[in-house]
Amino acid sequence: MTIIDEGVYNGMPAHILGEQGWERPWSGPNGGQCVETKQLADGRVAVRQSADPAGPALIYTPEEITAFVRGVKEGLADHLTAG
């Protein structure tokens, strides 16, 4: 685990970040198994698996999230989906 700062680190139990503020960017036909995101006070974004809200959270900088979303929009993640 890499400590980022002020006790927020990649892999930390997501429930430590609180239960308020988590959002599902998209909820598809897969029975609610999706990711949830939460904007942190310092601008970073936490990501967790909705089916395991107490599981690990991944913490990303605004720049990392921007690059990921841009890549998805450009089709660079299409190979990750079935079909």
N, C-alpha and C positions, 0 to 999 in steps of 0.2 A: 504494500500500500504506500502511496506517495502522499505525504502530508502537504497540503497546499498552503493554508494559513488559518489561523483562528479556529482550529479544530475541525475544519471542513476539509475532507480529503476523499480521493477516489476510493471507492469500495466501502465507505462508511455505511452503517445501517441507515437506510433511507428514512425510517421513522424518527430518527434523531433530528431531522430537518423539519419536523412537524407535519401534521396532516393537512393543514390549510395551504391552499395555493397550488396544489398539483392539478395539472390540466392534461387532457388527452388531445393531442393535436389532431388525431384521426382515430375513429373507432370503427373498424371494419367488420366484416362478417365472421370473424374468427372467435366469436364468443367472449369478447372482452379481453382477450389476451393482447394487450398493446402496451406501448410505452407511455409513460406520463412524464411531463416536464414541470419544473418549478424554477421560476426566476428567483435567484438569491439576491440579497440586499446589495452585494458588491458587484452585481452585473453578471456573475457567472450563472450557468444553467445546470441544474441537477436533472438527471434522467434515471427513472426506475422502471421496473417491470410491474405493470398494474396487477398481475396475478400474484405478486409477491411484494406487497408494499413495505414489508419490514426487511426485505433483502437489500443487497448493495445498491448504492447510488453512484452513478458516474458523474463527475463534476467537470464541466467544460467552460472554457473562457468564451466570451462573446465572439472572438475571432474564430475559434474552432467551430462554434455552432453556425456562424455565418458561412464558413467554408463548406461545412457539411450540407447545409440547406441549398447552397448554390450548386454544389455537385449533384445533389438529388434532382434539382430542377433541370440540370443539363443532361440528365440521363446516365450519369456516371455510376449510379447504384442499381440500375435496372437488372443487372446480372444477379442481384441478391434476392430477387423475388422469383417464386415458382410460377412458371408459365409465362 
